[in-house]
Amino acid sequence: MATNRTFTMIKPDATQENHIGGILSMIEEGGFRIVALKKVLLTAERAGQFYEVHKERPFYGDLVKYMSSGPIVAAILEKDNAVADFRTLIGATNPAQAAEGTIRKKYAKSIEANAVHGSDSDENAQIEGNFFFGPDEQF
Ligand code: CMP
């Protein structure tokens, strides 16, 4: 059964260029409630663990280096149909293909520095949220 939560990270390119507020505004205006929120500098080891599902992909090494190059903002978000609706709000992984009005269309610079991450399933939303937040941090 679908849950009503998803997980997101605002990536290092967007935090370094002062787009945290702009992106959180788009998230709230999109109807999502922020359940949990924190800014974190990931070590390469932690970034590697987060993206472990991609470890056989050719871009994995660069992705880990990039995701540990500056702070990220991690958040759990709540809305009906959260996973699918959030993926619509952020747009395609490659910003060149992202639709008008999406977060990546507005803020992403490249397929790697693509401003935000969004969970791809309810199961991963829960795993990824738990990676950053314990049950006592989720309101
Ligand atoms: P994200 O949704 O965080 O999940 C995996 C990330 O790998 C993806 O966003 C991209 O930022 C990054 N990535 C880098 N290169 C590629 C690629 N060629 N194809 C897909 N994802 C890529």
Residues whose N, C-alpha, C, O or C-beta is under 5 A from the ligand:
A	BS01	CMP	F59 L63 I111 E112 N114 V116 H117 G118
